[in-house]
């Protein structure tokens, strides 16, 4: 996993902010990095429908607040990028080494710190994960709907577990060449949220969940989720997780 710290100066308007649908700004960095490092991989990733092997998350720290569709925060902010295929982490690293100054929604940011953090290899068949970015599980029956499990503030969608299995199967088939996945998901401490996100169809709102959950599956599947994330739109800054416990 690549862990990057960005800093910026406060604007004359007072305070530092990005729009609540900030993810496209960081997607642009990733796309620029891949295009800069490998035109072939860029073509494969973005000019055809491809399951992305990576995910990312952005943390604004504890002193953030949301007002009028803007996220106000204290510098610095943290950008985490994780890929099941190491080459993409290297692409982003090399790009940010060469480009210490980046623009995100017309605001200048400087890379102040960057490091690789090795994710522990999961050897058992049980893991507990904490979300670093909201998880979106798209309905396998209606591509425009997203489903959530039982949460502290939500009773759960009836077809969630079937949709989750469909999502895991798609991920494993494309990245591991495994056709069928057996997995058991359990909510531990989850909360349903609604996320505003800019897409090619405009600004949309997606229901998702954050918090802690367990997953029981083959170690290959657990490691895939740990590195590439869980659910839909992972390449757009959703579904990144952190391993907090591994069992047998």
N, C-alpha and C positions, 0 to 999 in steps of 0.2 A: 504494500500500500504506500502511496505517495502522500505525504503530509506537508502542506504548504501554508505558510502564514503570509497574508497580504496586509500592508498598512497603507493608509491614505490620510490626507489632511482634511480638516473640516472645511466645508464650503463657507462662502461669505454669508449664506442664508442662515447659517447656524446649525451645527450638528452634521453628522455624517449619515447618509441614508442611501438605500437602494430600493427599487420598487418591490412590492411583495412577490411579484412574479419574476424574481431575480435569476432563476435557474438558466434561462436562455443566455444570459451574459457569460456564465461559466461554461455552458455548452459550446459557445463560440470559441473559447480558449482551447477546449479539447479538439474541436474540429480543425482549428488553425494548426494545432500541434501535429495532428495526424497528417494533414495535408503537407505541412512543411517537411516532415520526416519520411513520408512514404505516399507517393501519389497513388500507388496501386492499392494500398490498404484504405486510403481515403475513398477511392472509387468503390471498393467492396462495402465499406461501411455506410456511405451516405448517398450513393447514386442508385441503390437498389434496396429492397426490403431485406434487412439483415438483423438477426438477433444480436444485440450488442453484448460483448463479453465483459463490459465494465459498468461501473456505477460511481456516483460521487455524492458528497454531502458538504454542506456549507454551514458553519457555526458562527453565529454573531455574538456569542458570549452571553453572560447573564444580565448585562445592562442594556438590553435591547427593548424597544417598544414599537408598536405598530400604530400608526396614525395616518388616516387619509390615503390608504393603499401604499404607504411607505414604511420601510423598516429603518428606524433610527438606531444606531449602535455606536459603541465606543470602539476605537481601533485597538488591536488588530482583529481581523477575521480569519477563520481557519477553513481551508479547502482540503478535503480528503478525497483522494481518487484511488479506486481499487479496481483491478482487472484480473480476470481468470487467466488471461494471456499476458505475460509480463511485458511483452514488447510495447503494449500501449502505455504502460506506466513509464517506460523508458522514453517513449515519444514525448509525453507531456513534460517529463523531467528535462530532457534536452531542450525543448522549446522554451521553458521558463528559465533555463540557464542562459540562453541566448537573448531572451526578452525579459529583462528584469522589470520593465515597466509595461503594464497592460492596461487597457481601457475596458471598463465594464459599465455599460450604459453611460458612456461619455464621462465617466469619472476615472481619473488616473489612480492606479494602485501600484505599489512597489512590492516585489517579492523580498521579504526580509529574512525568511528562514525556509529551508526546504530539506526534507530528509525522507529516506525510504524506511518504512517500518514493516518488518517481516511478519505476516500473519501466521499464527501457529497452525501447524498441520493437525487437523482433527483425525484421530485414529479410532475413536469410538463411534457408536451408532446413535448417540443422544447428545444434544447440545442445547444450551440456552443462549438466546441472542437478545441483544438490545438494539433497537432501531437507531440509526444515526440520521436517517431521512425517512419521511413517511413512506409506508408500503402501500402500493396500489395493486389490487387484484381485479383484473378485468373479467367481467362475466363471459363465460364461454358460449353463452346463448345470445347475448346482445353486446356487441363490441362497444356500445356507447355507455354501458352501465359498469360501475365498479362496486365490489362487494366487500363487506367487512365481517370479521368474526365477532363473537361475543366480547364486548368491552365493558369497562366500568360504566360507560354512559350510553351503551347500545346493546340491545338484546341479540344482535347478530342476524345476518342474512341467511336465509334457508339454503341457498345454493353455494355458500362460500367455500366449503371444503371440496366440493366437486370442481369449482373454478380454480382453487389453489392447486389441486392435482393436475389439472389441465395446464396451468402455467408452469409447474415444475417439469412436466413431461416435455413441454416445448423447449424449455431451457436445456434440459438434459439431452434431448434429441439433437439439438443444434450444436452444443458445445462439448458433449461427451459421447455422442453417437449411441446413446442409450434410449431405447424406445419407450419403456414404461418404468415409472417410479412408484415405489411404495413408501409412503411417508405419513407420519402422524403429527399433526400440528395441535398445540394446546396454548390457549391464552393464559398468561400468568398475570400480567398487569398492563393491559392495553387500554388505549383511549382512542375513540373515533374522532377524526378531525376532517375538515373540509379545506382543501388546498386550492388556491387560485394559481393557474398556470397558463402561460401563453403558448398556444399551438398555432399551426398553420390555418386553423379554423377560427382563430381569435382567442380571447381570454375565456377559459373554461374553468369550472369548479369541479374538483374530483374528491369524492369521499375516500379516505384512507385511514390508516391506523399507525400509532406510534406507541412505543413502550417495550415490554419484555414478553417473549414467547419462547416456547420450547419446540424443537423439531426432532423427531426420531426417524432416521433414515440411514441408508448406506453411507459410510464415510465419504465416498466420492461425491454424493449429493450434498452432504453437509459442507464439504470444502468448496463446492461450486457456489452454494448460497453465500458462504462466508466471503468469497472473493468477488463474485459477480453480482451479488445482491439477490433480492427476492421480489417477484411480481413483475408488473408491467412498467414501462417507461423508465427502466433503470438507467439507461443512457441519458435521460433527461433530469437526473438528480433525485430519483426515488429508489427506495428499496435497499439502501445501504445498511448493513448490519455490523455489529461488533460482537464477537464471541465473549461471553462472560462466564460460561461453565461448560465443561465437557465431561460426559459420563460414558459408561460402557453400554 
